[in-house]
Amino acid sequence: MGVKAETDWWRLDFTLKEEKIFYRGDNNVYNAGLIWGRKCSINGTIGQKISLNSTEGAGEAK
């Protein structure tokens, strides 16, 4: 699926933070030295599923 966006693609990149969908925007969420680094990391296990609800902006890993 493709989506045309009027912004840079990486601003639409997202992760889960405290069970909320967190869009990267101008934040460098992947730098562990910054405040977002560890809060936006998910340690998954085999068989675990991630559910996203974009309407509510929520998600969870089970």
PyMOL Python script that loads the backbone (N, CA, C, O; Angstrom):
from pymol import cmd

cmd.read_pdbstr("""\
ATOM      1  N   MET A   1       0.844  -1.165   0.000  1.00  0.00           N
ATOM      2  CA  MET A   1       0.000   0.000   0.000  1.00  0.00           C
ATOM      3  C   MET A   1       0.894   1.235   0.000  1.00  0.00           C
ATOM      4  O   MET A   1       1.933   1.248   0.660  1.00  0.00           O
ATOM      5  N   GLY A   2       0.512   2.238  -0.710  1.00  0.00           N
ATOM      6  CA  GLY A   2       1.246   3.494  -0.726  1.00  0.00           C
ATOM      7  C   GLY A   2       0.356   4.638  -0.273  1.00  0.00           C
ATOM      8  O   GLY A   2      -0.853   4.638  -0.504  1.00  0.00           O
ATOM      9  N   VAL A   3       0.972   5.597   0.367  1.00  0.00           N
ATOM     10  CA  VAL A   3       0.250   6.778   0.823  1.00  0.00           C
ATOM     11  C   VAL A   3       1.038   8.001   0.399  1.00  0.00           C
ATOM     12  O   VAL A   3       2.240   8.087   0.652  1.00  0.00           O
ATOM     13  N   LYS A   4       0.373   8.945  -0.243  1.00  0.00           N
ATOM     14  CA  LYS A   4       1.047  10.190  -0.613  1.00  0.00           C
ATOM     15  C   LYS A   4       0.934  11.148   0.568  1.00  0.00           C
ATOM     16  O   LYS A   4      -0.161  11.428   1.057  1.00  0.00           O
ATOM     17  N   ALA A   5       2.072  11.639   1.011  1.00  0.00           N
ATOM     18  CA  ALA A   5       2.095  12.558   2.144  1.00  0.00           C
ATOM     19  C   ALA A   5       2.719  13.877   1.724  1.00  0.00           C
ATOM     20  O   ALA A   5       3.593  13.913   0.857  1.00  0.00           O
ATOM     21  N   GLU A   6       2.282  14.922   2.323  1.00  0.00           N
ATOM     22  CA  GLU A   6       2.816  16.248   2.043  1.00  0.00           C
ATOM     23  C   GLU A   6       3.940  16.602   3.021  1.00  0.00           C
ATOM     24  O   GLU A   6       4.117  17.768   3.373  1.00  0.00           O
ATOM     25  N   THR A   7       4.689  15.601   3.452  1.00  0.00           N
ATOM     26  CA  THR A   7       5.777  15.794   4.406  1.00  0.00           C
ATOM     27  C   THR A   7       6.849  14.748   4.147  1.00  0.00           C
ATOM     28  O   THR A   7       6.661  13.868   3.307  1.00  0.00           O
ATOM     29  N   ASP A   8       7.955  14.828   4.845  1.00  0.00           N
ATOM     30  CA  ASP A   8       9.002  13.815   4.733  1.00  0.00           C
ATOM     31  C   ASP A   8       8.486  12.495   5.299  1.00  0.00           C
ATOM     32  O   ASP A   8       7.792  12.490   6.316  1.00  0.00           O
ATOM     33  N   TRP A   9       8.816  11.379   4.653  1.00  0.00           N
ATOM     34  CA  TRP A   9       8.289  10.079   5.055  1.00  0.00           C
ATOM     35  C   TRP A   9       8.616   9.746   6.509  1.00  0.00           C
ATOM     36  O   TRP A   9       7.790   9.156   7.205  1.00  0.00           O
ATOM     37  N   TRP A  10       9.800  10.113   6.974  1.00  0.00           N
ATOM     38  CA  TRP A  10      10.228   9.709   8.310  1.00  0.00           C
ATOM     39  C   TRP A  10       9.457  10.418   9.409  1.00  0.00           C
ATOM     40  O   TRP A  10       9.477   9.964  10.553  1.00  0.00           O
ATOM     41  N   ARG A  11       8.780  11.513   9.102  1.00  0.00           N
ATOM     42  CA  ARG A  11       7.950  12.181  10.114  1.00  0.00           C
ATOM     43  C   ARG A  11       6.704  11.365  10.431  1.00  0.00           C
ATOM     44  O   ARG A  11       6.080  11.563  11.473  1.00  0.00           O
ATOM     45  N   LEU A  12       6.338  10.446   9.535  1.00  0.00           N
ATOM     46  CA  LEU A  12       5.162   9.598   9.727  1.00  0.00           C
ATOM     47  C   LEU A  12       5.513   8.254  10.354  1.00  0.00           C
ATOM     48  O   LEU A  12       4.623   7.464  10.669  1.00  0.00           O
ATOM     49  N   ASP A  13       6.792   7.995  10.536  1.00  0.00           N
ATOM     50  CA  ASP A  13       7.262   6.780  11.193  1.00  0.00           C
ATOM     51  C   ASP A  13       6.731   6.783  12.623  1.00  0.00           C
ATOM     52  O   ASP A  13       6.664   7.841  13.249  1.00  0.00           O
ATOM     53  N   PHE A  14       6.355   5.628  13.145  1.00  0.00           N
ATOM     54  CA  PHE A  14       5.795   5.605  14.490  1.00  0.00           C
ATOM     55  C   PHE A  14       6.258   4.399  15.280  1.00  0.00           C
ATOM     56  O   PHE A  14       6.812   3.447  14.730  1.00  0.00           O
ATOM     57  N   THR A  15       6.024   4.456  16.562  1.00  0.00           N
ATOM     58  CA  THR A  15       6.291   3.366  17.480  1.00  0.00           C
ATOM     59  C   THR A  15       5.220   3.434  18.564  1.00  0.00           C
ATOM     60  O   THR A  15       4.334   4.286  18.504  1.00  0.00           O
ATOM     61  N   LEU A  16       5.291   2.563  19.533  1.00  0.00           N
ATOM     62  CA  LEU A  16       4.374   2.624  20.676  1.00  0.00           C
ATOM     63  C   LEU A  16       5.106   3.215  21.862  1.00  0.00           C
ATOM     64  O   LEU A  16       6.257   2.868  22.125  1.00  0.00           O
ATOM     65  N   LYS A  17       4.453   4.092  22.568  1.00  0.00           N
ATOM     66  CA  LYS A  17       4.996   4.684  23.786  1.00  0.00           C
ATOM     67  C   LYS A  17       3.867   4.711  24.797  1.00  0.00           C
ATOM     68  O   LYS A  17       2.879   5.424  24.621  1.00  0.00           O
ATOM     69  N   GLU A  18       4.017   3.930  25.860  1.00  0.00           N
ATOM     70  CA  GLU A  18       3.007   3.871  26.920  1.00  0.00           C
ATOM     71  C   GLU A  18       1.614   3.578  26.355  1.00  0.00           C
ATOM     72  O   GLU A  18       0.632   4.221  26.725  1.00  0.00           O
ATOM     73  N   GLU A  19       1.549   2.596  25.455  1.00  0.00           N
ATOM     74  CA  GLU A  19       0.323   2.120  24.811  1.00  0.00           C
ATOM     75  C   GLU A  19      -0.375   3.168  23.949  1.00  0.00           C
ATOM     76  O   GLU A  19      -1.579   3.078  23.709  1.00  0.00           O
ATOM     77  N   LYS A  20       0.378   4.155  23.488  1.00  0.00           N
ATOM     78  CA  LYS A  20      -0.123   5.158  22.558  1.00  0.00           C
ATOM     79  C   LYS A  20       0.757   5.129  21.313  1.00  0.00           C
ATOM     80  O   LYS A  20       1.963   4.899  21.404  1.00  0.00           O
ATOM     81  N   ILE A  21       0.150   5.365  20.145  1.00  0.00           N
ATOM     82  CA  ILE A  21       0.932   5.475  18.925  1.00  0.00           C
ATOM     83  C   ILE A  21       1.658   6.814  18.982  1.00  0.00           C
ATOM     84  O   ILE A  21       1.040   7.866  19.144  1.00  0.00           O
ATOM     85  N   PHE A  22       2.974   6.754  18.846  1.00  0.00           N
ATOM     86  CA  PHE A  22       3.816   7.940  18.940  1.00  0.00           C
ATOM     87  C   PHE A  22       4.504   8.143  17.597  1.00  0.00           C
ATOM     88  O   PHE A  22       5.348   7.342  17.195  1.00  0.00           O
ATOM     89  N   TYR A  23       4.136   9.227  16.902  1.00  0.00           N
ATOM     90  CA  TYR A  23       4.746   9.531  15.612  1.00  0.00           C
ATOM     91  C   TYR A  23       6.067  10.245  15.821  1.00  0.00           C
ATOM     92  O   TYR A  23       6.175  11.132  16.668  1.00  0.00           O
ATOM     93  N   ARG A  24       7.063   9.861  15.055  1.00  0.00           N
ATOM     94  CA  ARG A  24       8.391  10.426  15.212  1.00  0.00           C
ATOM     95  C   ARG A  24       8.385  11.938  15.006  1.00  0.00           C
ATOM     96  O   ARG A  24       8.991  12.659  15.799  1.00  0.00           O
ATOM     97  N   GLY A  25       7.726  12.433  13.975  1.00  0.00           N
ATOM     98  CA  GLY A  25       7.720  13.878  13.718  1.00  0.00           C
ATOM     99  C   GLY A  25       9.135  14.420  13.688  1.00  0.00           C
ATOM    100  O   GLY A  25       9.959  13.954  12.902  1.00  0.00           O
ATOM    101  N   ASP A  26       9.427  15.390  14.526  1.00  0.00           N
ATOM    102  CA  ASP A  26      10.763  15.964  14.612  1.00  0.00           C
ATOM    103  C   ASP A  26      11.590  15.333  15.723  1.00  0.00           C
ATOM    104  O   ASP A  26      12.715  15.766  15.971  1.00  0.00           O
ATOM    105  N   ASN A  27      11.058  14.325  16.393  1.00  0.00           N
ATOM    106  CA  ASN A  27      11.765  13.680  17.509  1.00  0.00           C
ATOM    107  C   ASN A  27      12.653  12.552  17.007  1.00  0.00           C
ATOM    108  O   ASN A  27      12.245  11.788  16.132  1.00  0.00           O
ATOM    109  N   ASN A  28      13.843  12.438  17.539  1.00  0.00           N
ATOM    110  CA  ASN A  28      14.749  11.348  17.210  1.00  0.00           C
ATOM    111  C   ASN A  28      14.505  10.236  18.229  1.00  0.00           C
ATOM    112  O   ASN A  28      15.234  10.124  19.215  1.00  0.00           O
ATOM    113  N   VAL A  29      13.481   9.415  17.991  1.00  0.00           N
ATOM    114  CA  VAL A  29      13.085   8.403  18.969  1.00  0.00           C
ATOM    115  C   VAL A  29      14.056   7.230  19.039  1.00  0.00           C
ATOM    116  O   VAL A  29      13.970   6.428  19.969  1.00  0.00           O
ATOM    117  N   TYR A  30      14.965   7.107  18.097  1.00  0.00           N
ATOM    118  CA  TYR A  30      15.838   5.945  18.065  1.00  0.00           C
ATOM    119  C   TYR A  30      17.181   6.178  18.746  1.00  0.00           C
ATOM    120  O   TYR A  30      17.996   5.258  18.816  1.00  0.00           O
ATOM    121  N   ASN A  31      17.423   7.350  19.234  1.00  0.00           N
ATOM    122  CA  ASN A  31      18.681   7.647  19.900  1.00  0.00           C
ATOM    123  C   ASN A  31      18.513   7.374  21.388  1.00  0.00           C
ATOM    124  O   ASN A  31      17.818   8.121  22.078  1.00  0.00           O
ATOM    125  N   ALA A  32      19.138   6.315  21.890  1.00  0.00           N
ATOM    126  CA  ALA A  32      18.971   5.912  23.290  1.00  0.00           C
ATOM    127  C   ALA A  32      19.444   6.984  24.261  1.00  0.00           C
ATOM    128  O   ALA A  32      19.065   6.954  25.431  1.00  0.00           O
ATOM    129  N   GLY A  33      20.260   7.927  23.810  1.00  0.00           N
ATOM    130  CA  GLY A  33      20.733   8.992  24.686  1.00  0.00           C
ATOM    131  C   GLY A  33      19.691  10.079  24.913  1.00  0.00           C
ATOM    132  O   GLY A  33      19.831  10.891  25.827  1.00  0.00           O
ATOM    133  N   LEU A  34      18.654  10.100  24.093  1.00  0.00           N
ATOM    134  CA  LEU A  34      17.606  11.101  24.256  1.00  0.00           C
ATOM    135  C   LEU A  34      16.470  10.536  25.093  1.00  0.00           C
ATOM    136  O   LEU A  34      16.395   9.327  25.309  1.00  0.00           O
ATOM    137  N   ILE A  35      15.607  11.387  25.552  1.00  0.00           N
ATOM    138  CA  ILE A  35      14.515  10.989  26.448  1.00  0.00           C
ATOM    139  C   ILE A  35      13.604   9.922  25.833  1.00  0.00           C
ATOM    140  O   ILE A  35      13.081   9.080  26.562  1.00  0.00           O
ATOM    141  N   TRP A  36      13.402   9.936  24.517  1.00  0.00           N
ATOM    142  CA  TRP A  36      12.454   9.009  23.899  1.00  0.00           C
ATOM    143  C   TRP A  36      13.032   7.627  23.658  1.00  0.00           C
ATOM    144  O   TRP A  36      12.272   6.667  23.529  1.00  0.00           O
ATOM    145  N   GLY A  37      14.330   7.492  23.593  1.00  0.00           N
ATOM    146  CA  GLY A  37      14.954   6.237  23.183  1.00  0.00           C
ATOM    147  C   GLY A  37      14.407   4.991  23.842  1.00  0.00           C
ATOM    148  O   GLY A  37      13.842   4.143  23.151  1.00  0.00           O
ATOM    149  N   ARG A  38      14.548   4.843  25.135  1.00  0.00           N
ATOM    150  CA  ARG A  38      14.111   3.616  25.814  1.00  0.00           C
ATOM    151  C   ARG A  38      12.604   3.547  26.008  1.00  0.00           C
ATOM    152  O   ARG A  38      12.041   2.453  26.031  1.00  0.00           O
ATOM    153  N   LYS A  39      11.940   4.685  26.148  1.00  0.00           N
ATOM    154  CA  LYS A  39      10.488   4.689  26.329  1.00  0.00           C
ATOM    155  C   LYS A  39       9.763   4.224  25.076  1.00  0.00           C
ATOM    156  O   LYS A  39       8.620   3.776  25.156  1.00  0.00           O
ATOM    157  N   CYS A  40      10.408   4.321  23.925  1.00  0.00           N
ATOM    158  CA  CYS A  40       9.774   3.957  22.664  1.00  0.00           C
ATOM    159  C   CYS A  40      10.273   2.624  22.130  1.00  0.00           C
ATOM    160  O   CYS A  40      10.055   2.303  20.962  1.00  0.00           O
ATOM    161  N   SER A  41      10.935   1.854  22.967  1.00  0.00           N
ATOM    162  CA  SER A  41      11.418   0.540  22.558  1.00  0.00           C
ATOM    163  C   SER A  41      10.465  -0.534  23.060  1.00  0.00           C
ATOM    164  O   SER A  41       9.949  -0.460  24.175  1.00  0.00           O
ATOM    165  N   ILE A  42      10.245  -1.519  22.227  1.00  0.00           N
ATOM    166  CA  ILE A  42       9.396  -2.641  22.609  1.00  0.00           C
ATOM    167  C   ILE A  42      10.245  -3.896  22.554  1.00  0.00           C
ATOM    168  O   ILE A  42      10.848  -4.196  21.524  1.00  0.00           O
ATOM    169  N   ASN A  43      10.296  -4.620  23.641  1.00  0.00           N
ATOM    170  CA  ASN A  43      11.005  -5.893  23.675  1.00  0.00           C
ATOM    171  C   ASN A  43       9.990  -6.997  23.435  1.00  0.00           C
ATOM    172  O   ASN A  43       9.269  -7.411  24.343  1.00  0.00           O
ATOM    173  N   GLY A  44       9.950  -7.461  22.204  1.00  0.00           N
ATOM    174  CA  GLY A  44       8.986  -8.490  21.847  1.00  0.00           C
ATOM    175  C   GLY A  44       9.510  -9.894  22.106  1.00  0.00           C
ATOM    176  O   GLY A  44      10.708 -10.114  22.286  1.00  0.00           O
ATOM    177  N   THR A  45       8.589 -10.818  22.118  1.00  0.00           N
ATOM    178  CA  THR A  45       8.927 -12.233  22.254  1.00  0.00           C
ATOM    179  C   THR A  45       8.286 -12.997  21.097  1.00  0.00           C
ATOM    180  O   THR A  45       7.366 -12.499  20.448  1.00  0.00           O
ATOM    181  N   ILE A  46       8.772 -14.190  20.849  1.00  0.00           N
ATOM    182  CA  ILE A  46       8.230 -15.025  19.775  1.00  0.00           C
ATOM    183  C   ILE A  46       6.760 -15.292  20.051  1.00  0.00           C
ATOM    184  O   ILE A  46       6.386 -15.690  21.155  1.00  0.00           O
ATOM    185  N   GLY A  47       5.939 -15.071  19.050  1.00  0.00           N
ATOM    186  CA  GLY A  47       4.507 -15.307  19.170  1.00  0.00           C
ATOM    187  C   GLY A  47       3.719 -14.095  19.641  1.00  0.00           C
ATOM    188  O   GLY A  47       2.489 -14.095  19.588  1.00  0.00           O
ATOM    189  N   GLN A  48       4.407 -13.079  20.094  1.00  0.00           N
ATOM    190  CA  GLN A  48       3.730 -11.875  20.559  1.00  0.00           C
ATOM    191  C   GLN A  48       3.159 -11.118  19.363  1.00  0.00           C
ATOM    192  O   GLN A  48       3.752 -11.113  18.284  1.00  0.00           O
ATOM    193  N   LYS A  49       2.009 -10.482  19.559  1.00  0.00           N
ATOM    194  CA  LYS A  49       1.379  -9.713  18.497  1.00  0.00           C
ATOM    195  C   LYS A  49       1.222  -8.273  18.942  1.00  0.00           C
ATOM    196  O   LYS A  49       0.989  -7.991  20.118  1.00  0.00           O
ATOM    197  N   ILE A  50       1.350  -7.372  17.991  1.00  0.00           N
ATOM    198  CA  ILE A  50       1.147  -5.953  18.254  1.00  0.00           C
ATOM    199  C   ILE A  50      -0.145  -5.537  17.577  1.00  0.00           C
ATOM    200  O   ILE A  50      -0.328  -5.750  16.379  1.00  0.00           O
ATOM    201  N   SER A  51      -1.032  -4.947  18.349  1.00  0.00           N
ATOM    202  CA  SER A  51      -2.307  -4.462  17.832  1.00  0.00           C
ATOM    203  C   SER A  51      -2.282  -2.943  17.819  1.00  0.00           C
ATOM    204  O   SER A  51      -1.867  -2.309  18.790  1.00  0.00           O
ATOM    205  N   LEU A  52      -2.730  -2.364  16.705  1.00  0.00           N
ATOM    206  CA  LEU A  52      -2.768  -0.908  16.570  1.00  0.00           C
ATOM    207  C   LEU A  52      -4.180  -0.462  16.237  1.00  0.00           C
ATOM    208  O   LEU A  52      -4.855  -1.083  15.416  1.00  0.00           O
ATOM    209  N   ASN A  53      -4.623   0.597  16.865  1.00  0.00           N
ATOM    210  CA  ASN A  53      -5.909   1.209  16.561  1.00  0.00           C
ATOM    211  C   ASN A  53      -5.606   2.660  16.190  1.00  0.00           C
ATOM    212  O   ASN A  53      -5.481   3.518  17.065  1.00  0.00           O
ATOM    213  N   SER A  54      -5.488   2.928  14.888  1.00  0.00           N
ATOM    214  CA  SER A  54      -5.108   4.267  14.449  1.00  0.00           C
ATOM    215  C   SER A  54      -6.216   5.283  14.686  1.00  0.00           C
ATOM    216  O   SER A  54      -5.934   6.476  14.804  1.00  0.00           O
ATOM    217  N   THR A  55      -7.463   4.846  14.759  1.00  0.00           N
ATOM    218  CA  THR A  55      -8.556   5.766  15.039  1.00  0.00           C
ATOM    219  C   THR A  55      -8.426   6.352  16.439  1.00  0.00           C
ATOM    220  O   THR A  55      -8.637   7.548  16.642  1.00  0.00           O
ATOM    221  N   GLU A  56      -8.075   5.501  17.406  1.00  0.00           N
ATOM    222  CA  GLU A  56      -7.926   5.949  18.792  1.00  0.00           C
ATOM    223  C   GLU A  56      -6.494   6.357  19.126  1.00  0.00           C
ATOM    224  O   GLU A  56      -6.239   6.922  20.190  1.00  0.00           O
ATOM    225  N   GLY A  57      -5.560   6.071  18.221  1.00  0.00           N
ATOM    226  CA  GLY A  57      -4.160   6.400  18.475  1.00  0.00           C
ATOM    227  C   GLY A  57      -3.550   5.538  19.568  1.00  0.00           C
ATOM    228  O   GLY A  57      -2.671   5.981  20.307  1.00  0.00           O
ATOM    229  N   ALA A  58      -4.031   4.294  19.661  1.00  0.00           N
ATOM    230  CA  ALA A  58      -3.579   3.413  20.737  1.00  0.00           C
ATOM    231  C   ALA A  58      -3.032   2.102  20.163  1.00  0.00           C
ATOM    232  O   ALA A  58      -3.292   1.754  19.011  1.00  0.00           O
ATOM    233  N   GLY A  59      -2.275   1.393  20.985  1.00  0.00           N
ATOM    234  CA  GLY A  59      -1.741   0.106  20.593  1.00  0.00           C
ATOM    235  C   GLY A  59      -1.259  -0.655  21.790  1.00  0.00           C
ATOM    236  O   GLY A  59      -1.073  -0.096  22.871  1.00  0.00           O
ATOM    237  N   GLU A  60      -1.055  -1.959  21.587  1.00  0.00           N
ATOM    238  CA  GLU A  60      -0.523  -2.777  22.688  1.00  0.00           C
ATOM    239  C   GLU A  60       0.200  -3.976  22.102  1.00  0.00           C
ATOM    240  O   GLU A  60      -0.064  -4.401  20.977  1.00  0.00           O
ATOM    241  N   ALA A  61       1.110  -4.501  22.889  1.00  0.00           N
ATOM    242  CA  ALA A  61       1.836  -5.709  22.519  1.00  0.00           C
ATOM    243  C   ALA A  61       1.402  -6.795  23.489  1.00  0.00           C
ATOM    244  O   ALA A  61       1.509  -6.632  24.704  1.00  0.00           O
ATOM    245  N   LYS A  62       0.911  -7.905  22.948  1.00  0.00           N
ATOM    246  CA  LYS A  62       0.452  -9.032  23.774  1.00  0.00           C
ATOM    247  C   LYS A  62       1.152 -10.291  23.322  1.00  0.00           C
ATOM    248  O   LYS A  62       0.917 -11.363  23.879  1.00  0.00           O
TER     249      LYS A  62
END
""", "prot")
cmd.dss("prot")
cmd.show_as("cartoon", "prot")
cmd.util.cbc("prot")
cmd.orient("prot")
